[in-house]
Amino acid sequence: LPAVLEYVFDADTDRRRLGQAPRVSFLGRRPSDPEHQFSDTVELPRQHARACVKATFQLQDSIRDKLRPIAVTLAYGIQGAGATRQSRGAARQSRGAALPPLSPVL
């Protein structure tokens, strides 16, 4: 069973914490994403599989501060990881019974 990771790139987070507008916008982002974010999913078919994702952003035309670094953060998680939990009673197995398939963990 492949693992599906959800991820979000978030640009200029330090500047936005100070209440300033972001200096960049991501190209090819989802319509529901703000211009300073890029989110998607990536499927990892097996353990130790690698995947590469490319996200491109451009500097806004009206920005004067072009010398300070643009910090980009990445948040990620396993898609649907919280939805498959069982109750304690259902999770108990009789001795010798096969275990159900295990979900991946980060």
C-alpha positions in Angstrom: 0.0 0.0 0.0 1.7 3.3 -1.1 2.1 6.2 1.3 0.6 9.5 0.1 2.2 12.6 1.6 0.6 16.0 1.7 2.9 18.9 1.6 2.8 22.7 1.7 5.6 25.1 0.7 5.1 28.5 2.4 7.3 31.5 1.3 8.4 34.6 3.2 6.9 33.4 6.5 9.2 35.7 8.6 8.1 38.8 6.7 4.4 37.8 6.9 4.7 37.3 10.7 5.6 41.0 10.9 2.4 41.9 9.0 4.2 42.6 5.7 3.1 41.4 2.3 4.9 38.4 0.8 7.5 39.3 -1.9 6.8 36.2 -4.0 4.1 34.2 -5.6 4.2 30.5 -6.6 3.6 29.6 -10.2 1.2 26.7 -10.9 -0.4 26.7 -7.5 -3.9 25.5 -6.8 -6.6 28.1 -7.1 -7.4 27.6 -3.4 -3.8 28.3 -2.3 -2.8 31.8 -1.4 -0.1 33.2 -3.7 2.6 32.6 -1.2 1.8 28.9 -0.8 2.1 25.8 -2.9 0.4 22.5 -1.8 0.0 19.1 -3.4 0.5 15.4 -2.7 3.2 12.9 -3.7 2.8 9.1 -3.7 5.7 6.9 -2.4 5.0 3.4 -3.7 7.3 1.6 -1.2 9.7 2.0 1.7 12.9 3.9 0.8 11.3 5.2 -2.5 12.3 8.7 -3.4 10.3 11.4 -5.1 11.2 14.9 -6.3 8.8 17.8 -6.4 9.5 21.1 -8.2 7.8 24.3 -7.1 8.7 27.6 -8.7 8.0 31.1 -7.4 8.6 34.6 -8.8 9.5 37.8 -7.2 6.7 40.4 -7.2 7.4 43.4 -9.5 6.6 46.1 -6.9 9.0 44.8 -4.2 12.0 47.0 -3.2 13.6 44.6 -0.8 15.4 42.2 -3.1 18.5 41.6 -1.0 17.1 39.9 2.1 16.7 36.1 1.8 13.3 34.6 1.2 12.6 31.9 3.7 10.6 28.9 2.5 9.1 26.4 5.0 7.9 23.0 4.3 5.1 21.2 6.2 4.1 17.6 5.4 2.1 14.7 6.7 0.6 11.4 5.7 -2.7 11.8 3.9 -5.6 10.3 5.9 -3.3 9.2 8.8 -5.8 10.2 11.5 -8.9 8.7 9.8 -8.0 5.0 10.2 -7.8 4.6 14.0 -9.6 1.8 15.7 -11.1 1.6 19.1 -9.1 -0.2 21.8 -11.4 -3.2 21.9 -11.3 -3.7 18.1 -7.5 -3.4 18.0 -7.1 -6.4 20.4 -6.3 -9.6 18.6 -6.5 -13.2 19.7 -3.1 -14.9 20.2 -1.7 -16.2 16.9 -4.1 -14.1 14.7 -2.6 -12.2 11.9 -2.1 -8.5 12.4 -3.9 -6.1 10.1 -1.8 -4.0 7.6 0.0 -1.2 9.4 -0.1 2.4 8.3 3.2 4.2 7.8 4.5 6.7 10.3 6.7 9.8 9.9 
